[in-house]
Amino acid sequence: MALGFIKKVFTFGKDKPVEEQQVPEEHLTPTEAAALEAESEPHSREEDLPVSPVDPVATVEMETAGGPAADDFAELSDREMESEVEAEPEAVEEDLPPILPGAEENTEIGLVPLSLLKAESEAGTEASPVAEPVLPKGFATRAEVVAEPEVPAPRLSWYQRLRAGLARTSSQLTGQISALFTKRKLDDQTLEDLEDLLIQSDLGVETAMRITGALSSERYGKDVTGEDVSRIMAAEISKVLTPVAKPLQLDLNHKPHVILVVGVNGTGKTTTIGKLAAKLSGSGLKVMLAAGDTFRAAAIEQLKIWADRTGSEFIGTKLGADAAGLAYDAFEQARAKKSDVLIIDTAGRLQNKAELMAELEKIVRVLGKLDPDAPHTVLQTLDATTGQNALQQVEIFRNVAGVSGLIMTKLDGTARGGILVGIAAKHKLPVYFIGVGEGVDDLEPFEADDFAKAIAGLTH
Ligand SMILES: Nc1nc2c(ncn2[C@@H]2O[C@H](COP(=O)(O)OP(=O)(O)OP(=O)(O)O)[C@@H](O)[C@H]2O)c(=O)[nH]1
């Protein structure tokens, strides 16, 4: 065995210069040579292998955390753009939450955790087991004490996460309402003050008036508690939301049913597409995902990973390519492959708003050439932490892309969910799902009653 070569390989990247350590083989005694060989064995472990100077995870993290400014892309050459798109998918996968609980522990498909391998190899090299002393009653070995199982933190139900997300809205509101009604009979002044509070919580003038109207007809001139107001508020909000809480209807005669997903960047389009794809493919439908956000390399990358993880087909193009062209190709391919559902991602930010709107209009127009009814669903994602701005976003995207339904995301964060009530009252667009986390299962059908109770701070 060429000892010099082995030493070179196993000492790569270490502080000591390789030359210093090299001793010609013939100058060693057999014992020294054997000792040296033995010493080199443990270095074959993963952690001593050279590390690539560029960390792809860090690169993608940087982009997903907001991405480079629009102008940054102008300076990329085509080749650079392509290489960004072709980056190893594993790099981003580490960032994404696991698809199935416990999937990483699956040994049935030939994957064995590294820790198990290490434990096995250590067990094999042990000289002989040392007999544990038997301790008297009342004593315990340190290992026994340390090995006490940790109780895992219970995973919150989606409703608990929704309530936690809406806690800011609800506790602020209920706190102020309680303060308003302490030792006061319901009169015109308290009703007016209540109306102001409700409007400030993004519920909208119409809903605020509904609530004060209902309260007035039930309790005018009588004592009112914060609890009374919360109950009436939940009932009135539920009345506004119930007509818009609808399931997303798929017409599978279309083959594919085309869903175009639009919305401002960062509102959760790509993640929501992944969650939808998981639900659809999980129920046996053939799904194709198209990366129509050709503006951001990480978005293409992210969608490809979701496609792989959900067993969906994927179609993408290079960064900066015509998104409408991609949508057209995707529709043709999905037809040829007899996909049930085609979901098309779009960019949320281009250099300017006019350009973004022109691109969306073109995508809709081009899809209509292949099927006058396509896109069959236009979904808009709304970030629940944005408040009043979401109202304008619906206005704009509805006009340009003909939004037919909404999904509100990030309701698990510090959400300002009141705005969904305002949007429902004004636009009356269906709300299909709500996002309550970043995981694949964190997409729940929208339930008017649950949502209304969570805003009013009532327990389920
Ligand atoms: N907490 C929480 N985070 C979410 C939810 N939905 C999406 N996110 C996160 O929001 C961030 C933005 O989501 P994306 O899916 O990349 O948003 P996008 O609209 O596709 O963004 P662009 O590609 O920039 O247009 C990511 O970090 C997601 O993990 C949700 O329901 N809850």
PDBQT file of the ligand as one rigid body, heavy atoms in Angstrom, charges set to zero:
ROOT
HETATM    1  N1  LIG A 501     -45.537  30.506   9.437  1.00  0.00    +0.000 N 
HETATM    2  C1  LIG A 501     -45.914  30.313   8.179  1.00  0.00    +0.000 A 
HETATM    3  N2  LIG A 501     -45.045  30.545   7.180  1.00  0.00    +0.000 NA
HETATM    4  C2  LIG A 501     -45.452  30.351   5.914  1.00  0.00    +0.000 A 
HETATM    5  C3  LIG A 501     -46.766  29.913   5.584  1.00  0.00    +0.000 A 
HETATM    6  N3  LIG A 501     -46.855  29.837   4.229  1.00  0.00    +0.000 NA
HETATM    7  C4  LIG A 501     -45.648  30.198   3.734  1.00  0.00    +0.000 A 
HETATM    8  N4  LIG A 501     -44.796  30.503   4.733  1.00  0.00    +0.000 N 
HETATM    9  C5  LIG A 501     -43.404  30.959   4.634  1.00  0.00    +0.000 C 
HETATM   10  O1  LIG A 501     -43.372  32.219   3.992  1.00  0.00    +0.000 OA
HETATM   11  C6  LIG A 501     -42.175  32.378   3.256  1.00  0.00    +0.000 C 
HETATM   12  C7  LIG A 501     -42.506  32.783   1.815  1.00  0.00    +0.000 C 
HETATM   13  O2  LIG A 501     -43.193  31.723   1.208  1.00  0.00    +0.000 OA
HETATM   14  P1  LIG A 501     -43.082  31.403  -0.344  1.00  0.00    +0.000 P 
HETATM   15  O3  LIG A 501     -43.915  30.210  -0.595  1.00  0.00    +0.000 OA
HETATM   16  O4  LIG A 501     -41.665  31.366  -0.795  1.00  0.00    +0.000 OA
HETATM   17  O5  LIG A 501     -43.739  32.708  -0.917  1.00  0.00    +0.000 OA
HETATM   18  P2  LIG A 501     -43.892  33.143  -2.457  1.00  0.00    +0.000 P 
HETATM   19  O6  LIG A 501     -45.138  33.927  -2.525  1.00  0.00    +0.000 OA
HETATM   20  O7  LIG A 501     -43.778  31.966  -3.343  1.00  0.00    +0.000 OA
HETATM   21  O8  LIG A 501     -42.651  34.112  -2.617  1.00  0.00    +0.000 OA
HETATM   22  P3  LIG A 501     -41.893  34.537  -3.986  1.00  0.00    +0.000 P 
HETATM   23  O9  LIG A 501     -41.351  33.279  -4.573  1.00  0.00    +0.000 OA
HETATM   24  O10 LIG A 501     -40.849  35.468  -3.491  1.00  0.00    +0.000 OA
HETATM   25  O11 LIG A 501     -42.893  35.191  -4.863  1.00  0.00    +0.000 OA
HETATM   26  C8  LIG A 501     -41.454  31.056   3.367  1.00  0.00    +0.000 C 
HETATM   27  O12 LIG A 501     -40.495  31.149   4.373  1.00  0.00    +0.000 OA
HETATM   28  C9  LIG A 501     -42.546  30.068   3.775  1.00  0.00    +0.000 C 
HETATM   29  O13 LIG A 501     -42.064  28.970   4.493  1.00  0.00    +0.000 OA
HETATM   30  C10 LIG A 501     -47.681  29.692   6.687  1.00  0.00    +0.000 A 
HETATM   31  O14 LIG A 501     -48.853  29.354   6.527  1.00  0.00    +0.000 OA
HETATM   32  N5  LIG A 501     -47.196  29.906   7.949  1.00  0.00    +0.000 N 
ENDROOT
TORSDOF 0
